Amino acid sequence: MGFLNTDAKPFKWKVEGEFVGPFLDIMRELELRSGVSMQFEPLPMKRLLLYLENGKIDGAFGLHKTPEREKILIFFNTPIKWITAHLFVKKGHSFQIKSLSDLSGKRVNLIRGTWYGEDFGRLIKQGKIEIKHAQDYDQLLQMLISERVDFSVATTSVIQAYLSKKNNIYKENIVMLPLVLYKPRPLYIVFSKASKLPHKYQVINKINHALKEMETKNIFDKITHPYGYTRFHQ
């Protein structure tokens, strides 16, 4: 099982070189309940999607559903999280925004391979905003502070976790604009249609059953509550 190799509190982050956090705890609980043995591999998003497309890895977790991804992936029925996204700007550089069309002509950065909805994606395809990519959230925010971009787009709760740290440069220099980029959207566990795993549909059924059981018994919130958020907390 692959996943995006960026630190993204409050979901997953590195401690002494190893990823920890509720997403990993959820996957380990799923492993126990489904009886399906799993290994977890952090990967850059571009490589993660490539490996899923060619079956080099069997699955992944923490992905949005998009039409392009549905062509190569099976999405499990039960999401592991709902998230929203906001726009972030350098303090003193806020601007009025009533709709996404107000972003035309501006420079934006985001984590490479991330997806922020059809409307925002349409602006990118139409070339109405200039896109710069960051490899991780630290680079994303550093680019914003150094004014290499006009605003950043990112998962709301991840950036709020960065801004909540005491005595840090981000808290002193970055603010969130009020416009919500999209309503809460689910993150899924997925399985590669190209997976060469024997009896893969039996494995998929076991995982789907275990996820449904975890949802019915409120296991997700029991896992995430000690970290200070719930499955539906944005």
C-alpha positions in Angstrom: 0.0 0.0 0.0 1.5 3.3 -1.1 0.8 6.8 0.2 2.0 10.3 -0.5 5.4 10.9 1.1 4.8 14.4 2.5 4.4 15.3 6.2 0.8 16.2 6.6 -0.3 16.7 10.2 -2.7 15.9 11.6 -3.0 12.8 9.3 0.6 11.5 8.9 4.1 12.7 9.6 7.6 11.5 10.2 9.2 10.7 13.6 12.8 9.5 13.4 12.4 8.7 9.8 9.2 6.7 10.1 5.7 7.8 9.2 3.2 7.9 12.1 -0.2 9.3 12.7 -3.9 8.3 12.5 -3.8 7.3 8.8 -1.2 4.7 9.5 -3.1 3.6 12.6 -6.3 3.2 10.6 -4.5 1.1 8.0 -2.9 -1.2 10.6 -6.4 -1.6 12.2 -7.8 -2.5 8.8 -5.0 -5.0 8.3 -6.0 -6.7 11.5 -9.7 -6.7 10.9 -9.5 -7.8 7.2 -6.8 -10.4 7.7 -5.0 -9.0 4.6 -1.2 -8.5 5.2 0.0 -5.0 4.1 3.2 -3.2 3.6 3.3 0.6 3.5 5.5 2.6 1.1 5.7 6.4 1.0 6.1 7.7 -2.5 6.0 11.0 -4.5 2.5 11.5 -6.0 3.6 11.1 -9.6 5.4 7.8 -8.9 2.6 6.6 -6.7 0.0 7.0 -9.5 2.4 5.5 -12.0 3.0 2.4 -9.9 -0.8 2.1 -9.3 -1.4 2.3 -13.1 1.1 -0.4 -14.0 0.4 -2.6 -11.0 3.8 -2.2 -9.4 2.0 -1.6 -6.1 -1.4 -3.1 -5.3 -3.1 -0.1 -3.6 -2.8 3.1 -1.8 -4.6 5.3 0.8 -5.5 9.0 1.1 -6.5 9.7 -2.5 -9.3 11.8 -3.9 -11.6 10.2 -6.5 -11.3 11.8 -10.0 -12.5 10.5 -13.4 -8.9 9.9 -14.5 -8.1 7.9 -11.5 -11.3 5.8 -11.8 -10.0 4.5 -15.1 -7.0 2.8 -13.3 -8.2 2.3 -9.7 -10.9 0.6 -7.7 -12.1 2.9 -4.9 -13.2 1.2 -1.7 -16.7 2.1 -0.6 -15.9 3.7 2.8 -13.8 6.9 2.9 -11.2 7.2 5.6 -11.5 11.0 5.8 -13.3 14.1 4.5 -11.2 17.3 3.9 -11.6 20.8 2.6 -9.1 23.2 1.1 -8.5 27.0 1.4 -6.4 29.7 -0.1 -3.5 31.0 1.9 -1.6 34.3 1.4 1.3 36.1 2.9 0.2 38.5 5.7 -0.4 42.0 4.2 -1.0 40.6 0.7 -4.6 39.6 1.1 -7.0 40.3 -1.8 -10.7 40.3 -2.4 -12.1 37.0 -3.7 -15.8 36.2 -4.2 -15.4 33.4 -6.7 -12.6 31.4 -8.3 -12.7 33.6 -11.4 -11.1 36.4 -9.3 -7.9 34.3 -9.3 -7.3 34.8 -13.0 -3.8 36.2 -13.7 -2.4 35.2 -10.3 0.4 32.8 -9.4 -0.4 29.8 -7.2 1.5 26.9 -5.8 0.3 23.5 -4.6 1.8 20.1 -3.7 2.7 18.2 -6.9 0.0 15.7 -7.8 -2.7 17.0 -5.5 -6.2 17.7 -6.8 -8.5 20.5 -5.6 -11.7 20.0 -7.6 -13.1 20.4 -11.1 -13.6 24.2 -10.9 -10.0 24.9 -9.8 -8.7 22.3 -12.2 -10.6 24.1 -15.0 -8.7 27.4 -14.3 -5.4 25.5 -14.5 -6.3 23.8 -17.9 -7.5 27.1 -19.3 -4.2 28.7 -18.3 -5.8 31.4 -16.3 -3.5 31.0 -13.4 0.2 30.3 -13.3 1.0 27.1 -11.4 4.2 26.3 -9.5 4.6 23.0 -7.7 6.1 22.2 -4.3 7.5 18.9 -3.1 6.2 19.3 0.5 4.4 21.7 2.7 7.5 23.4 4.0 8.5 24.3 0.5 5.0 25.4 -0.3 4.9 27.9 2.5 8.5 29.1 2.0 7.6 29.9 -1.6 4.6 31.9 -0.4 6.6 33.8 2.2 9.3 34.7 -0.3 6.6 36.0 -2.7 7.3 33.6 -5.5 3.6 33.1 -5.7 0.5 35.2 -4.8 -1.3 32.4 -2.9 -1.1 28.8 -2.0 -3.8 26.1 -2.2 -3.7 23.4 0.4 -5.7 21.1 2.7 -7.2 23.3 5.4 -6.3 21.2 8.5 -2.8 20.5 7.4 -1.9 24.2 7.0 -3.7 25.1 10.2 -1.5 22.5 12.0 1.6 24.3 10.6 0.2 27.7 11.7 -0.7 26.5 15.2 3.0 25.8 16.1 4.3 28.4 18.6 7.0 30.8 17.6 7.3 29.8 13.9 7.8 31.8 10.8 4.6 30.5 9.2 2.3 31.6 12.0 3.8 35.2 11.8 3.6 35.5 8.0 0.7 33.5 6.6 -3.1 34.0 6.8 -6.1 32.0 5.4 -8.6 33.6 3.1 -12.3 33.0 3.9 -13.3 31.4 0.6 -13.6 27.6 0.9 -12.2 26.0 -2.3 -14.7 23.1 -2.1 -17.1 21.4 0.3 -15.8 18.5 2.3 -14.6 15.7 -0.1 -13.6 12.2 0.8 -10.2 10.5 0.8 -10.2 6.9 -0.1 -8.3 3.7 0.0 -7.8 2.4 -3.5 -6.8 -0.8 -5.3 -4.9 -1.0 -8.6 -6.9 -2.5 -11.5 -3.6 -3.7 -12.8 -2.6 -5.5 -9.6 -1.2 -8.9 -10.1 -2.2 -10.1 -6.6 -3.7 -13.6 -6.7 -7.4 -13.6 -5.8 -7.4 -9.8 -5.7 -11.2 -9.6 -5.7 -11.4 -11.7 -2.6 -8.9 -9.4 -1.0 -11.0 -6.4 -2.1 -14.2 -7.9 -0.6 -12.3 -8.5 2.7 -11.1 -5.0 2.9 -14.5 -3.5 2.0 -16.2 -5.6 4.7 -13.6 -4.6 7.3 -14.0 -0.9 6.4 -17.8 -1.1 6.8 -17.4 -2.8 10.1 -15.0 0.0 11.3 -17.5 2.6 10.2 -20.4 0.9 11.9 -18.5 0.5 15.2 -17.1 4.0 15.1 -13.5 2.8 15.0 -12.3 5.7 12.8 -13.1 8.3 15.5 -11.8 6.0 18.3 -8.4 6.0 16.4 -8.4 9.7 15.5 -9.8 11.2 18.7 -6.5 11.0 20.6 -4.9 13.0 17.8 -7.4 15.8 18.3 -9.7 15.4 15.4 -12.5 13.2 14.0 -13.0 11.6 10.6 -15.4 14.5 9.6 -13.3 17.3 11.1 -11.9 19.4 8.3 
